[in-house]
Amino acid sequence: MHNAQITAFGCYVPPGLLTNQDLEKLVETTDEWILTRTGIHTRHLADPAVATSDLAVEAARACLAQKGMEAKDLDAILICTVTPDMFFPSTACLVQDRLGASGAWGFDISAACSGFVYGLTVGANLIRGGMHERVLVIGADTMSRIIDYTDRTTCILFGDGAGAFLLERGEGFLSFHNEIDGSGGEALKMPAGGSRMPSSRETVEQRLHYVKQEGQTVFKYAVRKMEEAALAAIAKAGLRPEDIKVLIPHQANMRIIQATAERLGLGPERVIINIDRFGNTTAGTIPLATRDAVEQGKLKRGDFVLFVTVGAGFTVGANVWRWTI
């Protein structure tokens, strides 16, 4: 059986910024209130004409350029997103065409904030199965399209962004632990827009085509499951928490990240946090944080890195890799 390794990465965030001071003008909130509860200062927002596929293409091009590889040599493209350009065709189809990846097939993965970790699991196992040599995994979301900017409980949290990893044959992928728990579906959802509740004038007037969240329910579940999934993936890799050089958690809330690190016994120097600059970019958070880890010199070749996340559904995901770049 072949194994997989990460051989390149690339990220993109749109230039537009939404600051806490901007939000003070939109909803009843303050910079201090937002910082205390989330740790977020700023978020990047895409222009109205920019869609998720545009972010994904930019991240993919950056990734391929780092490797010095042409898109036509890809075997598969996996797009992890909950904000596709449209229901169909898939965003993977749009990205494949824009990149000129004539030899690739692909599909979208909908797992909310766990999407990118699910994508890594799927991509690694496509390579391990022996039928693929190069898989591009992209996490991209334009969350500003589905956020109600009159709801202070959600509009302060999210931003837009994308990141891509190139997976190839090699020795890097060590373990995964993924779960779903559909009993939590009511706690974090976008009610309208699907077959259960199609978009209509009524749903628009009720603002049901935006994200709805039960904050405390999500917070408590995330703190518990981030730790559980992390420990499970570490054990499956034959490692101990102290072997993990860098923890790269989903960037949903500063307090969730800190609680997870404390429960794993990892000091702040081993935890990557960039939620202050980007907010929650959903499937984009893991690759964006990975880029920062590398640029800051915290993640180096040979290190064991742990990716862990919890998302709507509920979805839960953790991967352990040996960093090979």
C-alpha positions in Angstrom: 0.0 0.0 0.0 1.2 3.5 -0.9 1.1 6.3 1.7 0.6 10.0 1.2 2.5 13.1 2.1 1.8 16.8 1.9 4.2 18.3 -0.7 2.9 21.9 -1.2 0.4 24.3 0.1 -1.1 27.7 -0.9 -3.6 30.1 0.5 -5.7 33.1 -0.5 -7.8 35.6 1.4 -9.6 38.5 -0.3 -8.2 42.0 0.4 -11.4 43.5 1.9 -11.5 43.8 5.7 -14.3 43.9 8.2 -13.0 45.1 11.6 -14.7 45.1 15.0 -15.1 48.8 14.7 -17.0 48.3 11.4 -19.3 45.8 13.2 -20.0 48.4 16.0 -21.8 50.4 13.3 -23.9 47.4 12.1 -25.0 45.7 15.3 -25.1 46.3 19.1 -21.6 45.2 20.0 -18.2 46.5 20.9 -14.6 45.7 20.1 -14.1 44.6 23.7 -17.2 42.4 23.7 -16.0 40.6 20.5 -12.4 40.2 21.6 -13.4 38.8 25.1 -15.7 36.2 23.6 -14.0 35.2 20.4 -10.5 36.7 20.2 -11.2 38.1 16.7 -10.0 41.6 15.6 -10.6 41.4 11.8 -12.0 39.2 9.0 -11.4 39.2 5.3 -14.5 39.6 3.1 -14.8 39.0 -0.6 -16.3 41.6 -3.0 -19.8 40.9 -4.2 -18.6 39.6 -7.6 -16.2 37.1 -6.0 -17.4 33.5 -5.3 -16.0 30.5 -3.5 -14.5 29.1 -6.7 -12.5 32.3 -7.2 -10.9 31.9 -3.8 -10.3 28.2 -4.4 -8.6 28.9 -7.7 -6.2 31.4 -6.2 -5.3 29.1 -3.4 -4.8 26.2 -5.9 -2.6 28.3 -8.1 -0.4 29.3 -5.2 -0.1 25.7 -4.1 0.8 24.4 -7.6 3.3 27.3 -8.1 5.1 26.3 -4.8 5.5 22.8 -6.2 6.3 24.0 -9.7 3.6 21.7 -11.1 1.0 22.1 -13.8 -2.7 21.5 -13.1 -3.0 19.0 -15.9 -0.9 16.6 -13.9 -3.4 16.4 -11.1 -5.4 13.2 -10.6 -8.2 14.6 -8.4 -9.5 17.8 -7.0 -11.5 17.8 -3.7 -13.3 21.0 -2.8 -14.3 21.3 0.9 -17.0 23.9 1.2 -20.5 24.8 2.5 -20.7 27.9 0.3 -20.5 26.4 -3.2 -21.0 28.8 -6.1 -24.3 27.0 -6.8 -25.9 23.6 -6.1 -24.7 22.2 -9.4 -22.4 21.9 -11.1 -20.0 21.3 -8.2 -17.4 23.8 -7.3 -14.9 21.1 -8.1 -16.0 21.2 -11.7 -15.7 25.0 -11.9 -12.2 24.9 -10.3 -11.0 22.0 -12.5 -12.0 24.0 -15.6 -10.5 27.3 -14.5 -7.2 25.5 -13.6 -7.0 23.6 -16.8 -6.7 20.3 -14.8 -7.7 18.2 -17.8 -6.6 14.9 -16.2 -8.5 15.3 -12.9 -11.8 14.2 -11.6 -13.2 15.5 -8.4 -16.1 16.4 -6.1 -17.3 18.7 -3.3 -17.2 17.7 0.4 -19.8 19.3 2.7 -18.7 18.9 6.3 -18.7 22.5 7.4 -15.7 23.4 9.6 -14.5 19.8 9.4 -14.5 19.8 5.7 -10.7 20.3 5.1 -9.8 17.5 7.5 -12.3 15.2 5.9 -10.8 16.2 2.5 -7.3 15.3 3.8 -8.6 11.9 5.0 -10.3 11.2 1.6 -7.3 12.4 -0.4 -4.8 10.5 1.5 -6.8 7.3 1.2 -7.2 7.8 -2.6 -3.4 7.8 -2.8 -3.1 4.9 -0.4 -5.4 2.9 -2.6 -2.8 3.0 -5.3 -5.0 4.6 -8.1 -3.9 8.2 -7.5 -0.6 10.0 -7.4 -1.5 13.7 -7.0 -4.6 14.9 -5.2 -5.4 18.6 -4.6 -7.4 19.2 -1.5 -8.9 22.7 -1.2 -10.8 24.3 1.7 -12.7 27.4 0.6 -15.6 29.3 1.9 -17.3 32.6 1.3 -19.1 32.7 4.6 -20.1 36.4 4.2 -22.8 35.2 1.7 -24.7 33.3 4.3 -24.2 35.5 7.4 -26.9 37.8 8.8 -25.2 41.1 9.5 -28.1 42.1 11.8 -27.4 39.1 14.1 -24.5 39.9 16.5 -24.1 36.3 17.6 -23.0 35.1 14.2 -21.8 38.1 12.2 -18.8 38.7 14.4 -17.5 35.2 13.9 -17.0 34.5 10.2 -14.7 35.6 7.3 -13.8 34.4 3.8 -10.7 32.5 2.7 -9.2 29.5 1.1 -6.3 27.1 1.3 -5.0 24.1 -0.6 -2.7 21.2 0.1 -1.1 19.0 -2.6 -1.0 15.3 -1.6 1.4 12.9 -3.3 2.9 9.5 -2.6 5.3 9.5 0.3 5.5 8.9 4.0 3.5 11.5 5.8 -0.1 10.4 6.7 -0.2 8.7 10.0 -3.8 8.5 11.2 -7.3 10.0 11.2 -10.3 10.0 13.4 -13.6 11.3 12.0 -17.1 11.3 13.4 -20.5 12.6 12.8 -23.3 13.2 15.3 -26.5 14.2 13.6 -28.3 14.8 16.8 -26.5 18.2 16.9 -27.9 19.3 13.6 -30.3 21.8 15.1 -27.5 23.6 16.9 -25.8 25.0 13.9 -27.5 25.2 10.5 -28.7 27.2 7.6 -32.4 26.3 7.6 -33.5 27.5 4.1 -32.2 26.9 0.6 -32.5 23.1 0.3 -35.3 20.7 -0.5 -36.7 20.8 3.0 -37.2 24.5 2.9 -36.6 26.0 -0.5 -35.7 29.7 -0.7 -38.8 31.9 -1.0 -39.9 35.4 -0.2 -41.1 34.1 3.2 -37.8 32.5 4.1 -35.9 35.6 3.0 -38.1 37.8 5.1 -37.5 35.6 8.1 -33.8 35.5 7.3 -33.7 31.7 7.3 -31.2 31.5 4.5 -28.5 32.6 6.9 -26.5 30.7 9.5 -28.3 30.0 12.8 -26.4 28.9 15.8 -27.0 27.9 19.4 -23.7 29.2 20.7 -23.4 27.5 24.1 -24.4 24.1 22.7 -21.8 24.3 20.0 -19.1 25.6 22.4 -19.6 22.8 24.9 -19.6 20.1 22.2 -16.6 21.5 20.5 -14.5 21.7 23.6 -15.2 18.0 24.5 -15.0 16.5 21.0 -11.8 18.4 19.9 -10.0 16.8 22.8 -11.5 13.3 22.2 -10.8 13.3 18.5 -7.3 14.6 19.0 -6.4 11.9 21.5 -8.0 9.2 19.3 -6.0 10.2 16.3 -2.7 10.5 18.3 -3.3 7.0 19.7 -4.0 5.6 16.3 -0.7 7.1 15.1 1.2 5.3 17.9 2.1 8.6 19.5 1.6 10.5 22.7 0.4 14.1 23.0 3.9 15.2 24.0 5.1 13.9 20.6 3.0 16.5 18.7 5.2 19.4 17.8 2.4 21.6 16.5 -1.4 21.6 17.1 -3.3 23.3 14.3 -6.9 23.5 15.4 -10.0 24.8 13.6 -10.2 28.6 14.3 -13.7 29.0 15.6 -13.2 30.6 19.0 -10.1 31.5 21.0 -11.5 29.9 24.2 -12.2 26.6 22.4 -8.7 26.5 21.1 -7.1 27.3 24.5 -9.3 24.7 26.2 -8.3 22.0 23.7 -4.6 22.8 24.1 -4.8 22.8 27.9 -6.6 19.4 27.9 -3.9 18.0 25.7 -1.1 19.4 27.8 0.3 21.5 24.9 1.8 24.9 25.7 0.9 28.0 23.7 4.2 27.9 21.8 3.0 24.6 20.1 -0.5 25.9 19.2 -1.3 27.9 16.1 -3.8 30.7 16.5 -4.7 33.2 13.8 -8.4 33.7 14.5 -7.6 37.2 15.5 -6.8 38.2 11.9 -9.1 35.9 9.9 -12.1 34.9 12.0 -13.7 31.6 11.2 -13.2 30.9 7.5 -14.8 27.4 7.9 -13.0 25.0 5.6 -10.2 27.6 5.1 -9.0 27.8 8.7 -6.7 24.7 8.8 -4.7 25.5 5.7 -4.5 29.2 6.6 -3.2 28.4 10.1 -0.7 25.9 8.5 0.7 28.6 6.3 1.3 30.7 9.4 2.9 27.8 11.3 5.4 27.4 8.5 6.1 31.1 8.0 6.6 31.5 11.8 9.1 28.7 11.9 7.0 26.6 14.2 6.3 23.7 11.8 9.4 22.1 10.2 10.2 19.1 8.1 10.0 15.9 10.2 7.6 17.4 12.9 4.4 15.6 13.9 1.4 17.9 13.3 -2.1 17.4 14.5 -5.1 18.9 12.7 -8.4 18.9 14.6 -11.8 20.4 14.1 -15.5 20.3 15.0 -18.2 21.6 12.7 -21.9 21.8 12.0 -23.7 18.5 11.7 -22.1 17.8 14.1 -18.9 16.8 12.3 -15.6 15.9 14.0 -12.2 15.4 12.4 -8.6 14.9 13.4 -5.5 13.9 11.3 -1.9 13.3 12.4 0.8 13.9 9.7 4.6 14.0 9.6 5.4 17.3 7.9 7.5 16.6 4.8 8.0 20.0 3.2 
